[in-house]
Amino acid sequence: MRVKPLVITEHRIQTSKQHAIRMIMKELIEKAAEERTFGEFVKMMLFGELSSAIAKAAKPIYPLKRVEIRKSEILVEPKVEVKKPSTAEELPEEVIEAGKETIEEESAGEAAGEEVKVEKTEAAS
């Protein structure tokens, strides 16, 4: 993931201070990304927690007007694993009970000889 932060200072600053602020931003972003999962890191960016951490760390170098994450790009799609239960033993009891009720209702309807009709209606244009 590529993160592009933006810092606006009160006035024009020396290049040495620009470099110092950029290094602080880079270190904080890398540290936050390593310590958190992808989802947590994205939340941190969106809710401004990362921006406020950068502002706190860079404030002693020079007074800042604003710190924002102006852009973030996903370079490689993250792999997301969805674990599906393979047996009924791994399912929560509520799911099993709901499934039993559905099966019982369907079998009761078939036993009573009920017929379900589905009608298609076309909407007038």
NORRA-V69289 format. One record per pair of residues at least 12 apart in sequence whose C-alpha atoms are under 8 Angstrom apart, sorted by the first residue. I is the first residue (numbers start at 1). J is the second residue. If there is no record, write none. Layout:
i=I j=J
i=I j=J
This chain:
i=1 j=72
i=1 j=73
i=1 j=74
i=1 j=75
i=1 j=76
i=2 j=72
i=2 j=73
i=2 j=74
i=2 j=75
i=3 j=29
i=3 j=69
i=3 j=71
i=3 j=72
i=3 j=73
i=4 j=69
i=4 j=70
i=4 j=71
i=4 j=72
i=5 j=25
i=5 j=67
i=5 j=68
i=5 j=69
i=5 j=70
i=5 j=71
i=6 j=66
i=6 j=67
i=6 j=68
i=6 j=69
i=6 j=70
i=7 j=64
i=7 j=65
i=7 j=66
i=7 j=67
i=7 j=68
i=8 j=64
i=8 j=65
i=8 j=66
i=8 j=67
i=9 j=62
i=9 j=63
i=9 j=64
i=9 j=65
i=9 j=66
i=10 j=63
i=10 j=64
i=10 j=65
i=17 j=61
i=17 j=62
i=20 j=61
i=21 j=58
i=21 j=61
i=24 j=54
i=24 j=57
i=24 j=58
i=25 j=54
i=25 j=58
i=28 j=53
i=28 j=54
i=29 j=50
i=32 j=50
i=38 j=78
i=45 j=69
i=48 j=68
i=51 j=67
i=51 j=68
i=51 j=69
i=52 j=67
i=54 j=67
i=55 j=67
